[in-house]
Amino acid sequence: MAEFIGWTGVVVYIVAYAFLSLGWMRADRVHYHLLNAIGGICLVIVSYTMSDMPNLFVNLAWIFIAFISIIKISFKKADRGRSKVSN
């Protein structure tokens, strides 16, 4: 099961990066960062199971960056919504 989760994470990472690179997805949208977070979570599970601390660390960092980006994008979207209402 851990191997399946790991390969799922790899595929999700590759799909997110490919879609971004091909212009099918944008880095200023939540979807891209959500895919990165999901891929990271899958790889954290596998890294923890295998006691692979370097990979565990880098994927935790990747998840952290993805969630910070999601929060930042969400706040920007909320600010735009408030400015439209106040106009």
C-alpha positions as CSV (number, residue, x, y, z in Angstrom):
1,M,0.0,0.0,0.0
2,A,2.8,2.4,0.8
3,E,4.3,1.9,-2.6
4,F,1.0,2.8,-4.3
5,I,0.7,5.9,-2.2
6,G,4.2,6.9,-3.1
7,W,3.7,6.4,-6.8
8,T,0.4,8.4,-6.6
9,G,2.4,11.3,-5.0
10,V,5.0,11.1,-7.8
11,V,2.3,11.2,-10.5
12,V,0.5,14.1,-8.9
13,Y,3.8,16.1,-8.6
14,I,4.6,15.4,-12.3
15,V,1.1,16.3,-13.5
16,A,1.1,19.5,-11.5
17,Y,4.5,20.6,-12.9
18,A,3.6,19.5,-16.4
19,F,0.3,21.4,-16.4
20,L,2.1,24.5,-15.1
21,S,4.9,24.2,-17.7
22,L,2.5,23.7,-20.5
23,G,0.3,26.6,-19.5
24,W,-2.7,24.5,-18.6
25,M,-2.5,25.6,-15.0
26,R,-1.4,28.8,-13.3
27,A,0.8,29.2,-10.2
28,D,-1.5,32.0,-9.0
29,R,-4.4,29.6,-8.6
30,V,-5.2,27.2,-5.7
31,H,-5.4,24.1,-7.9
32,Y,-1.6,24.0,-8.6
33,H,-0.7,24.3,-5.0
34,L,-3.3,21.8,-3.9
35,L,-1.9,19.2,-6.3
36,N,1.6,19.9,-4.8
37,A,0.3,19.5,-1.3
38,I,-1.5,16.2,-2.1
39,G,1.7,14.9,-3.8
40,G,3.7,16.0,-0.8
41,I,1.4,14.3,1.6
42,C,1.6,11.0,-0.3
43,L,5.4,11.2,-0.3
44,V,5.5,12.1,3.4
45,I,3.6,9.0,4.2
46,V,6.0,6.8,2.3
47,S,9.1,8.6,3.6
48,Y,7.9,8.1,7.2
49,T,7.1,4.5,6.6
50,M,10.6,3.9,5.2
51,S,12.3,6.2,7.7
52,D,13.7,8.2,4.8
53,M,14.3,11.5,6.7
54,P,15.7,13.6,3.9
55,N,12.7,12.9,1.7
56,L,10.4,13.4,4.6
57,F,11.9,16.8,5.3
58,V,11.8,18.1,1.7
59,N,8.2,17.0,1.2
60,L,7.1,18.5,4.5
61,A,8.7,21.8,3.3
62,W,6.9,21.4,0.0
63,I,3.6,20.9,1.7
64,F,4.3,24.0,3.9
65,I,5.1,26.1,0.9
66,A,1.9,24.9,-0.9
67,F,-0.3,25.7,2.1
68,I,1.2,29.1,2.5
69,S,0.6,29.8,-1.2
70,I,-3.0,28.6,-0.9
71,I,-3.6,30.9,2.1
72,K,-2.0,33.8,0.3
73,I,-4.1,33.2,-2.8
74,S,-7.3,32.9,-0.7
75,F,-6.6,36.2,1.1
76,K,-6.0,38.0,-2.3
77,K,-9.3,36.6,-3.6
78,A,-11.1,37.7,-0.4
79,D,-9.6,41.2,-0.7
80,R,-10.7,41.5,-4.3
81,G,-14.2,40.4,-3.3
82,R,-14.4,43.0,-0.5
83,S,-13.1,45.8,-2.8
84,K,-15.8,45.0,-5.4
85,V,-18.5,45.2,-2.6
86,S,-17.2,48.5,-1.3
87,N,-17.1,50.1,-4.7
